[in-house]
Amino acid sequence: DTGVSQDPRHKITKRGQNVTFRCDPISEHNRLYWYRQTLGQGPEFLTYFQNEAQLEKSRLLSDRFSAERPKGSFSTLEIQRTEQGDSAMYLCASSSYRGPEQFFGPGTRLTVL
Amino acid sequence: AQSVSQHNHHVILSEAASLELGCNYSYGGTVNLFWYVQYPGQHLQLLLKYFSGDPLVKGIKGFEAEFIKSKFSFNLRKPSVQWSDTAEYFCAAASGYSSASKIIFGSGTRLSIRP
């Protein structure tokens, strides 16, 4: 499968714990995006990388959130000291220099108890 | 502020009925427009896109959308729906000035097709 992959697909954690999610984009895509989706809403933009550079961050991305893409390939999204309000689906997408359309992965569903 | 509005939260149709889902956007300047679809248990897939040129764009599975700049609209249409079209549909917009830009999504329209 050559699409965007995300790991894990589901994560259940207790409030206050740290969690880390991984995203592997489509292999030739140099742009990678993170979004968050809650029930009944469309995805909301969190952050964006071009190669290894983080070029934009949403105000939604509080200090407890950090994202990296150290070698310009896969990316990680870490949430520290999770809160119940962090429960959501975290989506990763990638795109190439050929065009603005983004291709989405299956998401990681986070449940904070 | 940039925003995308989808006015129908849930639409229920019978098979073979015609479909039109409304979408309005608020975006300064040049805009790229998209419709994404999420079938039950699957991830978001691109249905169709508009960047420039012919305002009537055709996508996969018989869907089409029309960009009407004067109305800031990008409505999705299909002449005859099938049960397999049951899904959630998201209208979305991004800046047209860059090929790398965050996408602003609407809240989605859930489409249910009665067999």
Contacts between the chains, C-beta under 8 A, distances in Angstrom:
chain1	res1	chain2	res2	distance
A	31	B	100	5.0
A	33	B	102	6.9
A	33	B	103	7.8
A	35	B	103	8.0
A	40	B	107	6.9
A	40	B	108	7.5
A	41	B	107	5.4
A	41	B	108	7.3
A	42	B	4	7.6
A	42	B	90	5.1
A	42	B	92	7.3
A	42	B	105	3.1
A	42	B	106	5.4
A	42	B	107	5.3
A	42	B	108	5.3
A	43	B	44	7.4
A	43	B	90	7.6
A	43	B	103	7.6
A	43	B	105	5.0
A	44	B	105	7.3
A	45	B	102	4.0
A	45	B	103	6.8
A	45	B	104	7.3
A	48	B	100	7.2
A	48	B	102	6.0
A	50	B	100	6.0
A	55	B	100	7.8
A	56	B	102	6.5
A	58	B	102	7.7
A	91	B	43	7.9
A	91	B	44	7.2
A	93	B	103	8.0
A	95	B	99	7.6
A	95	B	100	6.7
A	97	B	99	6.7
A	98	B	99	8.0
A	99	B	51	7.7
A	99	B	99	6.1
A	100	B	32	5.2
A	100	B	51	7.3
A	100	B	94	5.8
A	100	B	98	7.5
A	100	B	99	4.7
A	100	B	100	6.9
A	100	B	101	6.3
A	101	B	34	6.8
A	101	B	46	5.6
A	101	B	49	5.5
A	102	B	46	7.9
A	102	B	103	6.1
A	103	B	46	7.1
A	104	B	36	7.7
A	104	B	43	5.3
A	104	B	44	4.1
A	104	B	45	7.6
A	105	B	43	6.2
A	106	B	42	7.9
A	106	B	43	4.4
A	107	B	43	6.4
